[in-house]
Amino acid sequence: MALLRSFKDFNLATSDLFNDFLKLYQKFDTPAVQQRRKHAGSLSAHFDVRADQRLADISAMGIGEVPQDLLTTLLSARDPTTGAALSRDDVNTSLKDMMSAGHDGTSSTIACMLTMLAANPVALAAVTAEVNLTPYLHH
């Protein structure tokens, strides 16, 4: 429980710093930023083709006859106050975020956990003892 609380506190304390760093980093026109921009543009183009086709299918067949997936959900979402649909950029950003969320979230969680365990030898010993796989490695 203490580890979970520490992890949550760490995330809250560093999220603004991390986001500020990413925003600053994106202002530099490095090869990595150019590659990211290029690939993000390619993904958006793919998503646009699929979104256009899905909207055409919804129009032709009705929303109940198309796959009920994330794309349909995003394309059919409406602001409860204004009734406005999501912009294409919002749809694309959401799709990109969902595609990378598992990867980024998992790697960040593991990195943070390992850092915290490395800083706390008592917790590291307890976790190591609990996850001792030696008996299973000989099968």
C-alpha positions in Angstrom: 0.0 0.0 0.0 2.8 2.4 0.8 4.5 1.6 -2.5 1.2 2.4 -4.4 0.8 5.7 -2.4 4.5 6.6 -3.2 4.0 5.8 -6.9 0.8 8.0 -7.1 2.5 10.8 -5.2 5.6 10.5 -7.5 3.4 10.6 -10.6 1.5 13.7 -9.4 4.7 15.5 -8.4 6.5 14.8 -11.7 3.7 14.9 -14.3 3.8 18.7 -14.7 7.6 18.6 -15.0 7.6 15.7 -17.5 4.9 17.4 -19.6 6.7 20.7 -19.5 9.9 19.0 -20.6 8.1 17.2 -23.5 6.5 20.5 -24.6 9.9 22.2 -24.5 11.6 19.3 -26.3 9.0 19.4 -29.1 10.0 23.0 -29.9 13.5 21.9 -31.0 13.5 20.6 -34.6 15.7 17.6 -34.0 15.7 14.5 -36.2 13.7 12.6 -33.5 11.1 15.3 -33.5 11.0 15.3 -37.3 10.5 11.5 -37.3 7.8 11.7 -34.7 6.0 14.4 -36.7 6.3 12.4 -39.9 5.0 9.2 -38.4 2.2 11.0 -36.6 1.2 12.5 -40.0 1.2 9.1 -41.5 -0.9 7.7 -38.7 -3.4 10.6 -39.1 -3.6 10.0 -42.8 -4.5 6.3 -42.2 -7.0 7.2 -39.5 -8.6 9.8 -41.8 -9.2 7.2 -44.5 -10.7 4.8 -42.0 -12.8 7.5 -40.4 -14.1 8.7 -43.8 -15.1 5.2 -44.7 -16.7 4.6 -41.4 -18.7 7.8 -41.6 -19.8 6.8 -45.1 -20.9 3.4 -43.8 -22.8 5.0 -40.9 -24.5 7.3 -43.4 -25.4 4.4 -45.7 -26.2 1.6 -43.3 -26.9 3.3 -40.0 -24.8 3.3 -36.8 -26.1 -0.1 -35.6 -24.7 -1.8 -38.7 -21.1 -0.7 -38.4 -18.5 -2.1 -36.0 -19.1 -0.9 -32.5 -15.4 0.0 -31.7 -13.4 2.9 -30.6 -13.5 4.6 -34.0 -17.3 4.5 -34.1 -17.5 5.7 -30.5 -15.2 8.7 -31.2 -17.0 9.6 -34.5 -20.4 9.4 -32.9 -19.6 11.2 -29.7 -21.3 14.5 -29.1 -20.7 17.3 -26.6 -23.7 17.0 -24.2 -24.1 20.8 -24.1 -23.5 21.9 -27.7 -24.1 18.7 -29.6 -20.8 19.2 -31.4 -18.9 16.3 -32.7 -15.2 15.7 -32.0 -12.9 17.4 -34.5 -10.9 15.1 -36.8 -7.7 16.1 -34.9 -9.4 15.1 -31.6 -10.4 11.7 -33.1 -6.8 11.2 -34.4 -5.2 12.2 -31.2 -7.4 9.9 -29.2 -6.7 7.0 -31.5 -2.9 7.6 -31.4 -3.1 7.9 -27.6 -4.9 4.6 -27.3 -2.4 2.9 -29.6 0.5 4.0 -27.5 -1.0 4.1 -24.0 -0.3 0.5 -23.2 3.3 0.7 -24.3 4.1 4.1 -22.7 2.1 3.4 -19.5 3.6 0.0 -18.9 7.2 1.1 -19.6 6.8 4.2 -17.3 5.3 2.1 -14.6 8.1 -0.5 -14.7 10.8 2.1 -14.8 9.3 4.0 -11.8 8.8 0.7 -9.9 12.4 -0.4 -10.5 13.7 3.0 -9.5 11.7 3.0 -6.3 12.8 -0.6 -5.5 16.4 0.3 -6.1 16.1 3.1 -3.7 14.6 0.9 -1.0 16.7 -2.2 -0.3 14.2 -3.6 2.3 11.3 -3.4 -0.2 13.6 -4.9 -2.9 14.5 -7.8 -0.7 10.8 -8.4 0.1 9.7 -8.3 -3.5 12.6 -10.5 -4.6 11.7 -13.1 -1.9 8.0 -13.0 -3.0 8.8 -13.4 -6.7 11.6 -15.9 -6.3 11.2 -18.0 -9.5 14.1 -20.4 -8.8 11.8 -23.4 -8.3 10.1 -22.8 -11.6 13.3 -22.4 -13.6 14.3 -26.0 -13.4 11.2 -27.5 -15.1 
